[in-house]
């Protein structure tokens, strides 16, 4: 598959695939029930150089001396994995991406509505609609769209997937908790069937359930040092935790990154990044590591 075809796995490209699925269906969507093939997958390394590159991909760290290679990296599903590194593919599994709003608005039944029937937008990310996994039909519809994105991560050569916004059911009362967990489990099954590991993203309050019942393999956590909740991840996933802290949150908490680095429960791979996650060399770029 050439690079242009691979990018059909990004959500914008899934429009064509979704239309094909609709054309081949009899009108009512069949239940999406992935079957596990027990594919082997690897967990991320617990040592080396880690970077979080959702704002733009680059191949080396430029820390003022010689360029430094990267061993573990998280990149958006629209990017390519990094050759020679353990590459994690970011997929926003419970909210929409800003550039995909028009696509999702054509599938409004899959989006969360408030008690007045208005679409719900994440107040922290005002260009993201919230997905509604409350019913089986909605989960099937969501997975019909995002399942191929997960498959595309494997096609591109990623080693793992990070599913973001697992915690929407804790932030929006209209979402059914069991439905959210069922969608998460479907993402786990789809990812494992593709031969990749899958990361729990944040949601410290359900880490044990996320690992033991839903089936996540490792964790990606933001600001667990600031919120004093790193043990919620490392007690469950051990060293297989990727930890990101941000300067503004540390400053607000009256902490320094050095103080995070000496926490007994912090992850072995802990980094400091700018909140916009801009590429190296860009204005505002921040990177440090314990």
N, C-alpha and C positions, 0 to 999 in steps of 0.2 A: 504493500500500500504506500503510495507516495505521500509526501508531507501535506499537500493540499487536501487529499482525501482523508488523511488522519484528522485534520482539523474539523471534519464533520462531526467529530465526537464532542467538540465544544458545543455549548447549548445553542448558539445561533445556528450552527449547522444541523442540529438535531431536528429543526423544523421540517426539513425534507423527509427525514426518516420517520418522524411522527405522522406526517401526512400519508406516507406509504402504509404505515400500520393501520391508520384509520380507514384507508381505502380497502385494505384486505380484511377488515373486520366486518361482521354482520350488523354492526350498529351498536351493540352492547359490548363493552370492553370485557374480554376474558380476564379472569384473575391471573395476576402475575405471580407465579410460584417457582422461583429459581430452585433447581435441584443441585445439591452439593456434590462435587466430584472429588472432594477431599484433596484438592490441589495443594501442593506444598508451597509455602511462602516463607520468606525470611523476615525477621524483625530487624529494626534499625540497629546499627552499631551503638554502643554505649560509650564510645570514646572517639576522639578525633575532632574535626572542625564542623560545626553545625551552622547553618544559615537559614533564615526565613525570608523568602523572596517574593511575596505576593504582589509587591508593587512594581516588579520588573526583574527579569532574570539577568544574571551575570555569572561568569565562570570562576572568578577568583576574587579573593578579598584583597583589597589594597589598603593596608594598615600603615603605610608610610615607609615600610622597608620593602623587601622583596615580596611579590605577590604570593598569597597563601592559597593553596588548594583547599577544596571543600569536600568533606567526606559524607555529610548528610545534609540534604536540602529539601525544603518544601517550596513547591512552585504551583502556580495556578494551572488548571486543566487545559487552558489555552496555550500554555508554554510547553517546551520540550523538556524531558528529563536531562540532567547533567551527566555527561559521559564520565564514568568512573566513580560516581557518587551514588549513595543510596538515595533515591529520589522519591519524594512523597507528593502525590497529586492532590491539590486542594479542590474540593467540590462543595459548594454551598448547598447542603442537602435539605435545609428546612426554611430557607428564604431565597428570594430571587437575587440575581446579580444585577447591578445597575444597568448594564447595557442590554439586558434581556427583558426589560419591563414590558415592551410592546408584545413580545412573544407570549408572555404569561397572561397578559390582559385578554388575549384571545381564548384563554382557558381559565376563565374567572372562577369556575366551579372548584378549581384546585387551590384557590387563594382564600385566606382567612377573611371573614367578614365580622364586624362587630354587631352588637345587639340591634343597631339601627340599619343593618344591611350594608354598611359602608366598608370598603376594603381597608384592611389594617396595614399600616406602614410602621416599620420599626422606628421608634422615635430617636434611637441612637444612630440609625443609618437611614435617613429619610428618603433614600432612593431605592430602598429594598422593601418589596412586599413580603408578607409572611405566608408560607405555604400552610395548608390545612390538611393534616394527615388523619383526621378524626374518624373517617369511615373507610371501609375496605375499598370502595370504588375510588375514593380520592387517592388512597395510597397506590392503587394500581395505576391511576392516571399519572401520578407524580413519578413513579418508577418507570413507566413507559418512556418518560422524557429523560430522566436522569440516569436510568440504568445504562443506556448507551454511552453516556459520558464516562461512567465508571469503566465500562468495557474499553472505551477509547484510551483511558489512562494506561491500561495494560498493552493495548496495541502500540502505543507510543514508546513503551519501554519503562514505565514507572514501576517501582517496587511496592508501593503502598498508596493508600488513599487516606486523606483526612476529610472527614465529614463535618462541616461547620454548622453551628447554631442548633446543636442537639437540645439546647435548653429552652427552646421557644415555648414549650408547654408550661415552663415555670414562670414565664414572663407575660403570657397572654392566656387569660382564663378561659377563652373560648375553645382552646385546643384540648382535645381529649388526651390525657396522659398515656393511656394504654395504646391509643392509636399512634402517638409519637414514637413510643417504644417499638411498636410493630413495624413502623417504617424504618427505624434504625436497624432492626434485625434484618429486614429485607436488604438494606444496604450492605450489611455485614455478609449475608449469604451471597449477594451478587459479587462482592469484592473477592471473597474467598473462592468462588467459582472461577473467577478470572485469574486466580493464582497469586493474589496480592494480599498483604496484611492491611488492616484498617485501624485507624486511630480514633479514639474518643477525643473530642475537642472540648475542653473546659468541662463544665457541669460537675464540679467536685462533689456535689451533694448526692450524685447517683453513681459514683465511680464503681462501687462494688457490684451494683446491679448491671452497670454497663459492661463490665468485664465478665461476670459470672453468668448472667442471664441473657444479655443481648449478644455478647460475644466479641467485643472489641479486643484487639491484641496489644495495643500500646496507647500512649496518651500524648497529646499536644496540649500544653497548658499555657495560657497567658496570665501573667500577673499573680501567680500563686504565691510568690514571695511577698508581694504587697498585701495580699489577703490572708496570709498566714495559713495556707491550705495545701502546701506542697505535699505534705504527708498523705493527704487524701489520694494522691496519685502514686507516689513512690511506694506506699504501703501495699498497694494493689498490683501495680505494674513493675515494681522493682526499679531497675536502672533504665527500663525502656520507656522513658519519659523525655519529651523534648520541651524545654521550658523557655519562654520568651518573656522578658520584662521590658517596660517602656519608661523613658525618662520622666515624662509628665506625671505618670501614676506614682513613681517612686518619690518624686519631689512633693507631691500632694500628701503622701504618707509619711514624709519626713525621714525617708530612708535613702541610702546610697546603694549603688550596685555592688560595691564591695561588701556591704552588709548582707546582701542577698547571697553572695558567693560563699559566705561562711555559715550559712544556715545548714543545720545537720540534715534536714529533709529535702534539700533542693536536688534537682536532677543533675546527673553528671554532665549532661549537655545543656548548659544554661547560657543564654545570650541576652544582650541588651540591643534592642533595635529601635529606630525611630518609628513612631506610631503610623506614619504613612508608608513605611516599608519601601522607601524609594531606592532605586538602584545605586550601587556604589558609584561615587563620583558626582552624584546629584546634590543640589543644595538641600541641606537638612539631613543628609545621610548620617546615621549613627550606627556603629557596631562595636560591641565589646563582648568578651566571653570570659567566663570563670576559668 
